[in-house]
Amino acid sequence: MLDANFIILYVDSPEASARFYADLIGSAPLEASPTFAMFALPSGARLGLWSRHTVEPGAQAAGGGGEIAVVVGSVEAVDATHVDWQQRGLAILQPPTDLDFGRTFVATDPDGHRLRVFHPFEG
């Protein structure tokens, strides 16, 4: 059975991305070097930030080809997170809106990786 619990993003500068995510997550990385940083997320999953210049085998992928999705506890939390992230200066690709699955918005990290925050509608 597949149990994905480690996300790796290829980034331009792991040190700069680690500062960004440390501020967003509210905790320091578990490990950090010039080419890699790793965070423990509250869900138990891990987030790795690997230099796109040193990843082996080399990767051509850039940000925006996928998303990290974060479920929050209410539609109000979606809107509050949007305000917080907007005040932090994150680029907002989609303001809070209601889609068929729930209330959502999309922001990006400094490398263009999409970060979706949503609260599912009761079905």
C-alpha positions in Angstrom: 0.0 0.0 0.0 1.3 3.4 -0.9 1.6 5.8 2.0 3.1 9.1 0.8 4.4 11.0 3.8 7.4 13.0 2.3 7.0 15.9 -0.1 10.2 17.1 -1.9 10.2 20.5 -3.7 13.0 21.4 -6.0 14.0 25.0 -5.1 16.5 27.6 -6.3 17.9 28.3 -2.8 17.2 25.8 0.0 18.4 28.4 2.6 16.0 31.1 1.3 13.1 28.6 1.0 13.8 27.2 4.5 13.4 30.7 5.9 10.2 31.2 4.0 8.7 27.9 5.2 10.0 28.3 8.7 8.0 31.5 8.9 4.9 30.0 7.3 4.9 26.8 9.3 6.1 28.4 12.5 9.0 26.0 13.2 12.6 25.5 12.3 13.7 22.8 9.9 14.8 19.5 11.3 17.9 19.7 9.2 19.4 22.3 6.9 22.4 22.5 4.6 23.3 24.6 1.6 21.6 22.0 -0.7 18.7 20.6 1.4 16.3 21.5 4.2 13.7 19.3 5.9 10.6 20.2 8.0 8.3 18.0 10.1 4.7 19.1 9.4 2.0 19.0 12.0 0.3 16.2 10.1 3.4 14.0 10.5 4.5 14.4 6.9 7.9 15.8 6.0 8.6 18.6 3.6 12.0 18.5 1.9 13.5 21.5 0.0 16.2 20.2 -2.4 18.4 22.5 -4.5 17.3 22.1 -8.1 21.0 22.6 -9.0 22.2 19.5 -7.1 19.3 17.0 -7.1 20.3 13.6 -8.4 19.3 12.6 -10.9 18.8 16.1 -12.3 15.3 17.4 -12.6 13.8 19.9 -15.0 10.6 20.5 -13.1 9.8 24.0 -12.0 7.2 25.3 -9.6 3.5 25.4 -10.6 3.3 21.9 -11.9 1.5 20.6 -8.8 0.2 21.8 -5.4 0.6 21.3 -1.7 -2.9 21.3 -0.4 -3.7 22.3 3.2 -7.1 21.5 4.7 -8.3 24.0 7.4 -11.2 23.7 9.9 -13.6 26.2 8.5 -14.4 28.6 5.7 -13.5 31.4 8.0 -10.1 29.8 8.5 -9.6 29.9 4.7 -10.3 33.6 4.6 -8.2 34.3 7.7 -5.2 32.3 6.2 -5.6 34.3 3.0 -5.4 37.6 4.8 -2.4 36.4 6.8 -0.5 35.1 3.8 -1.4 38.2 1.8 0.1 40.4 4.6 3.2 38.2 4.5 3.6 39.1 0.9 2.8 35.7 -0.7 1.7 35.9 -4.3 -2.0 35.0 -4.5 -3.0 33.2 -7.7 -6.6 32.8 -6.7 -8.4 34.8 -4.0 -10.8 32.9 -1.7 -13.6 31.5 -3.8 -16.2 28.7 -3.6 -15.6 25.8 -6.0 -17.5 22.6 -6.2 -15.4 20.9 -3.5 -15.2 23.8 -1.0 -13.9 27.2 -0.2 -10.3 27.7 -1.4 -7.5 30.0 -2.4 -4.1 29.5 -4.0 -0.8 31.2 -3.2 2.8 30.5 -4.3 6.1 30.1 -2.6 9.2 32.0 -3.8 9.9 29.2 -6.4 6.3 29.3 -7.8 5.1 26.1 -6.0 1.4 26.3 -5.6 0.0 26.2 -2.0 -3.8 25.6 -1.9 -5.7 26.2 1.3 -9.2 24.8 1.5 -12.2 23.7 3.6 -14.3 21.0 2.0 -18.0 21.6 1.8 -20.2 19.0 3.6 -21.5 16.6 1.0 
